């Protein structure tokens, strides 16, 4: 082997630079000169940079000859390095024969096809376009023809049906090509390199695909022919097609991401006319479907319109925003500044169409870009913004929007809607009143509306759109599309970030949200701040943390000897989830369910209770600001009997999360089974027992006993529906409760001193009055309240206390869902009996016990049939603790890790190896 072999590298690009590095790594030979192209602007070819870093002389020639004659000064410089072998890894220039033959051992050259097939500049494209079964490369001895010299070595690989120009280059032609160039140099050095004369049999010379006229896609051919052409030009430059628009004008576009399609007719396709195609193509949710002349189909997933790449399925979608055209001088100056930031990162000249990633940027470059732009322009920006607008002009457009919008503009966009102006609590709040479907606020079908009543003064606050079955279908379709489209592109960690951002926005607007909740549902403002809104924010933050921690198991199963087996599980989102919620904690019920549902990776639509949907709509607005893609969250106020029922019945909804009454829960479960056997979880009514032993801390028992019933005006699913108080302290307990009740402030829920606000709506208040009348009729002793608060406008119901309640009475068995305390006595020597009485209910949501005796408390916790047990406390829920009932209080948990499982499915994968 000639170890001092003097080599000249002639070429350009990363491929040539890697060949140079490989030759140098072996340190057997001497690279005496590198000949490459001149700098483009300030950007040097990477081969020159690499050579310079190894102190190798670099020569940059714009051309080697003029009018067919070699330039003497160029020849002289080439000869000065005294190369014995020329290596041409990738060379776009015409090299004169004086140079090719100027080295003692000649010139070896890389070509990305199996010569003599596909001679010429676009060999890889033609390998795909012609439908070859194998692809490969040749290293040959250069001569005076175009790729005609004798062969030194060749390598080949089977072409996969999913291969494109990009994949075949990246997976084979590049990495194997670099190695083979190294081997070829070794073979030349040790004298074993063959010179196999190329035959002319099977030789092809193919047109260069960098000419636009050659990039035109012929649609009058088979589906396979169309598919091969598109993938042969994917991802650069893309196959050119012409769309004939409705007004007869034509638009030239480029196609990417083609695959053969055999899944049968598309649903809900919309016709698109393509020039040169006899039948219309179809835009459908999976792309653009084109029928070849053989009747088979090819589907195209992405279309480039101008500089913007869109999903083909979005062709008919109204552009999200028109590009900005009215840039100010200041903004144009910023454009120059932005271009210099891009240029410094990409080390390449920047044009409007420069794509950050196509120009070679990686994830660290994204971070650098974001940080530099934030620093330079003092504008909020996130990595996500770069992924969403990777082309320079789009990125600048987005930057200007953010700058114009101020700090609210990062990630999400402002959303327009019809709404009403709520002036309350010294605030002026804009509240949406339309349905929220696919990221937009829209009217309901036939403009149907619901009256929203303020329970404090019985006035109509506003009209809110009332969803129909068709509206529900639109929302489901949007959620379905997002689930299989945009939402899939969002990684688990990004999902968590979106949720955290939403939680931050909820925090930012918490006074607005609490005010709306107070006016809409009658919630006491201070409680709304802490619980209705505070716990909602907690739920979003808690579940955001789960997003990137959802994982399966590896499971040791019996091996299939002599082979081994690997079995693992994956936790996957279920798909489109329907959520139906009640009116007692409107935003909190939404958040408990939706945060878990979204964290698990699902998309959803929610039908909030018809009486108080306003915080859900304000929340929808915030979800846009947070940057959730359209269709992931949909909010549809409406009636349970039609919109709610339509959610339960819809065949594309795969899971229903329901909170409400037991009778409706049962009905819904049947609908879930009959429609498509959708999974459901039911958080239903309760009649929770609270047992107070005489050995308790009585002050504490009275305080918690009061809140166990009167918290949130009794509109609390875990409210203690029955209090069993030991006979020794019964009278004292009742006396203290009545004392506290007499000093309870009832009034405007926005007033900070108010402890008890109006019931949620009139029908509910009327039901409470009837409930008390029935209690009295059955012989229970009404010791306080039982009626509407006299002389007061609004749905104010007096907190009520019944004693001497017998187990068989209606009020002992049925939930009131209002501020009604039902007290029965028990004898402290007969713990078994009180346990039996506490469990004698078809409900099993929550329970409580007050005692200082730890054994009694734990025995109670063992024996009570309820999903939640409170000991010496009540209502202490937390977003990390699972919440849900037993028996006819339903099944499936909200909150805690268990809630995630309600929105996940487990897939088991087994591999033999
Ligand atoms: P509900 O009458 O059962 O209503 C709950 C939700 O279901 C509402 O949005 C309602 O719509 C909707 N709905 C009604 N009929 C429907 C149907 N056929 N198909 C689909 N959806 C339908 O309960 P509520 O009166 O609003 O709430 C009070 C009940 O909820 C109480 O029993 C309480 O215990 C329970 N709750 C339980 C929990 C828990 O976690 N276990 C929490 C809170 C409340 P409309 O708005 O049109 O009525």
Boltz pocket constraint, residues with backbone or C-beta under 6 A from the ligand:
constraints:
  - pocket:
      binder: B
      contacts: [[A, 580], [A, 581], [A, 582], [A, 583], [A, 584], [A, 607], [A, 608], [A, 609], [A, 610], [A, 611], [A, 638], [A, 639], [A, 640], [A, 641], [A, 643], [A, 644], [A, 645], [A, 646], [A, 648], [A, 659], [A, 660], [A, 661], [A, 662], [A, 664], [A, 665], [A, 667], [A, 668], [A, 682], [A, 683], [A, 684], [A, 685], [A, 686], [A, 716], [A, 717], [A, 815], [A, 817], [A, 845], [A, 885], [A, 889]]
      max_distance: 6.0
